[in-house]
Amino acid sequence: MSIIYVLIPIAILFVMLGLAIFFWAVRSKQFEDLDKEGFSILFDEQQAQAKTAAKPETQGTATAATDSTEQNRRQQDDAGQ
């Protein structure tokens, strides 16, 4: 029974610590834009592809070989999923 005198203050400290961390996160605006990071994962690849498509093919065969290697890797990734 005497252990409860130790466990209750420890539990109260954990709750206070959790609340302090939560309020710090709210004050530092950690919860302001939750969708931004999720969408950035989706749009980064599309922006990179748009930049690649917008470049003229003046760099020669090295660029073409790199592009075909990159396309093969993407196809393998898609097939694996």
N, C-alpha and C positions, 0 to 999 in steps of 0.2 A: 504493500500500500504506500510505502514511503517513496517508491519510484515515481509515483504520479506527481509528487512535488518537484521532481526534476523534469519530467516529460512535458508538463503543461507550460512552464516558462520557455522550454526549447521550442515547442510548437508555436507559442506566441511570437518568438523571435523569427521563426521561419515565415510566419504570416506577415510580420512587419517588413521583413526583407523582401518578400514577394511584392507587397504593395509599393514599397519604395522603388523597386525596379520597374514596376508597371507605370507608376507616375513619372519616373524619369523618362521612360520611353514615350509617354504621351507628351511631355513637355519638350522633348527633343524632336518631336514630329516624326516619329518612326512609323506611325499609322496613317499619315496623310494621304499618300497615293499608293495603295496596295496593288493596283492593277498595272502600274507603269512597268515594273520589273518583269511581270509575267508577259506583257506585250513586247517588251524589248527583246526577249528571247526569240519571239516569232519574227520580228521585223528586221533583226540584224542580218540574217541570211538573205532576205529579199533585197535589202539595200545593197549588199555586197554584189548580188547578182545583177542588179540594175546598173551599178557602176561598171561591172565587167562588160555588160552588153553595150554600154554607152561608149566604151573605149574603141577607137579605130584599130584595125588589125595591121598596124605598121611596125610592130615589134618583131615580126618574123616567125620562124617555126618554133622558137623556144616557148612563146606564149601559147601557140596552138597545142603544143605537146603538154604544157602545164594544164591548159583548159581541159584537154581530153582526159588527162589523169584525174583531174578534179571531178569531172563528170562521172568517170568510172567509179570513183570512191563514193560519190553520192548515190549512185545506182546500187552499189553493194550495201550501203547503209540502209537504203529504202527496202531492199530485198530481205535484209536481216530483221527488219522490224515487222 
